[in-house]
Amino acid sequence: TQQNPTTLLQKLFWIDGRIGRLSFVLLSVGQYFFVILGLVAGDAVSRSVGSEMAFVPAIVVVCTFLWSHVAVTAKRLHDRDRSGWWQLLAVVPVMGFVQMLFLAFASETPGPNRFGDAL
């Protein structure tokens, strides 16, 4: 079985392991906060400098946290004994929102599963 992530870096960027509901919700809220902050900061810098190239750091922040969101969601799906590929449902209108609510409130698979030990 795989080990569950223990450090914040592992929780944010590694796909292996499982995370529980509370970690999923807290990390997701934090990710959305930083994406919004990155976009606002990029917009402010590009307006003050007058160049679209000033938006490049904001794009890097958004891409970093997009990957982080994929990794966190995959680990939460692992906690439900589902493959991380299930998050592709998010491209279907409304299904992404429904899936996020489900992952935020559904209980974990009790005991060890193919993705690691229970938390």
Secondary structure, 3 states (H helix, E strand, C coil): CCCCCCCHHHHHHCCCCCCCHHHHHHHHHHHHHHHHHHHHHHHHHHHHHCCHHHHHHHHHHHHHHHHHHHHHHHHHHHHCCCCHHHHHHHHCCCHHHHHHHHHHHCCCCCCCECCECCC
